[in-house]
Amino acid sequence: MKLPQHVELYEVGPREGFQSEASKIPTEDKISFINSLSQTGLKNIEVTSFVSPKWVPQMADAEMVLAHIDRVPGVAYRAAYLNLKGLERALSNNVTLDGSLVLSASNAFSKRNMNKSTSEMLETLPEWIEAYKNAGIEVKQMGFMASFGCNFEGYIYLDHLLDIMGKVISLAESYGERIQKVKLADTMGWANPEQIKTTVRAIQDKWPELQIHLHLHDTRGLGLANVYAALQEGLWEFDTAVAGLGGCPFAAVKGAPGNISTEDVAFLCAEMGIETGLNLKALVECSKMAERIVGRELPGHLSRGGVLPEIRPKSWMQVQGS
Amino acid sequence: MKLPQHVELYEVGPREGFQSEASKIPTEDKISFINSLSQTGLKNIEVTSFVSPKWVPQMADAEMVLAHIDRVPGVAYRAAYLNLKGLERALSNNVTLDGSLVLSASNAFSKRNMNKSTSEMLETLPEWIEAYKNAGIEVKQMGFMASFGCNFEGYIYLDHLLDIMGKVISLAESYGERIQKVKLADTMGWANPEQIKTTVRAIQDKWPELQIHLHLHDTRGLGLANVYAALQEGLWEFDTAVAGLGGCPFAAVKGAPGNISTEDVAFLCAEMGIETGLNLKALVECSKMAERIVGRELPGHLSRGGVLPEIRPKSWMQVQGS
């Protein structure tokens, strides 16, 4: 047992959540939502995506959103981007960048999503490294989509994942850059808790200094069990979305749950005595706001189940320990 | 790590799920649903409740349901009851009985639910033991509602839980009966994974022979994480409800998730290589049937996320191990 003392949640609701909504969300709603999120204790909020407005009209207001949110000191406002054009837009819009190199662990998904195989995508990374260097940004992170399984490819083998991780680390090294963090995404909700543990241990064995950040989906209901497994291995950074915003376009049924819910994960941590710096009641208010914005019930549990700290001041673990 | 090789799920959807539905469910629907459940591999199905039709009109057809279901050999059909009158009805309707002694671990909940404190309820147990003995049923089980926390009482301390467990065990012993199993219910969704582990370890330390069965709710989203924690402690019996049928009347909002979902737990087990004897596709069909019967979307994930074994034949764990 080596649960961390502190967990950091990276909010992705305004980006990944809203991106998957079919009907246009008013820019003002996005701005109010982000402003409310900024008051919950969250220190990292992914607010938008610099993608082609032709392909993703929902994100056409990226610059507008970033220009009008109230930036709270200490909160990093982040954005997603998929190509160098997107990176350029990110660079001119005051977002926090990690110098991240991103591939899909699934070859089939890479072809489908980026029109290039994983190896072909690997060959494009030098351009990314150059672009980051030119912008004065350290290349210190790598990310892998579909790290745990893929609806189009099937199993993702651990050896394969370790292999491409090693390739990216070496490539960065050859440019004098050191990868310090890996983001593993369970894009289609394939991971199970034992798989999380096996994967984390293998990575920690091979690269003990590399920090592992998880981006988990709750598509098949195992999201929080996967978080718990990761916490047991000492991981302390997760992407989450308030209310469980964000569907899964690859699920069997439209409207299947997507990202794990920020308030549910924060509650899990709080109950086990792990500090997150988050205000659960404020998160629940944001969760209700998200439901109003998208106009339907979202998968997060806590806003319906009720926040326990309203009933009692301490977690069970704290009381038993005292 | 001591995950069990086999897990047994006790289906409670037709009882606990339907019981919490406001509008009357046609008896034929209940019967078809139970008949479908009997074809999934489930070996234990709680089909109804012998309670006063005045208080719970939904369960007024208990005898009718039991008389008309197609009983599959090898499947135990069970029922709930709260008083000796209920036990009498159960005895004359061919249901499997465990000779169970049930209390609430929360005094406040006991008073609210049974109009008697936990101690007063303890004093009624000799009548139950007599009644079981008269019916030729061994008294071998005890159950505790609100074992992990209570909206009306707050914290349930582990020492208190162990204390009342000891009292029931001693009482049964004084009648020459040996309690072999304890059912711990997280009636209002207060448990967290570390609490599950601490509780299970304390019980296993004190009574190594006592089997622990969990009845978990997903009210605040920690249901599957709690199952995973329990599996890590070697537990292998859980109450679950197809589709996550069964709301929580004590939650902040009507319609909050209740019981953990049978198909989601079965999927968790399958993915980790734990055998359940359950057919996931058949469970998903039952889940969809449950949604048709109650006329709304239910919380279970798998029917929306999609059953992975449709895409690939083995779990990730099996493939990695081979």
Interface residues (C-beta under 8 A of the other chain):
Chain A: L3 F148 G149 N151 G154 Y155 Y157 L158 G189 W190 N192 P193 E194 Q195 T198 D218 T219 R220 G221 L222 L224 A225 V227 Y228 A229 C248 A251 A252 V253 G255 A256 P257 S261 D264 F267 L268 E271 M272 G273 G300 H301 L302 S303 R304 G305 G306 V307 L308 I311 R312 S315 W316 M317 V319 Q320
Chain B: L3 F148 G149 N151 G154 Y155 Y157 L158 G189 W190 N192 P193 E194 Q195 T198 D218 T219 R220 G221 L222 L224 A225 V227 Y228 A229 C248 A251 A252 V253 G255 A256 P257 S261 D264 F267 L268 E271 M272 G273 G300 H301 L302 S303 R304 G305 G306 V307 L308 I311 R312 S315 W316 M317 V319 Q320
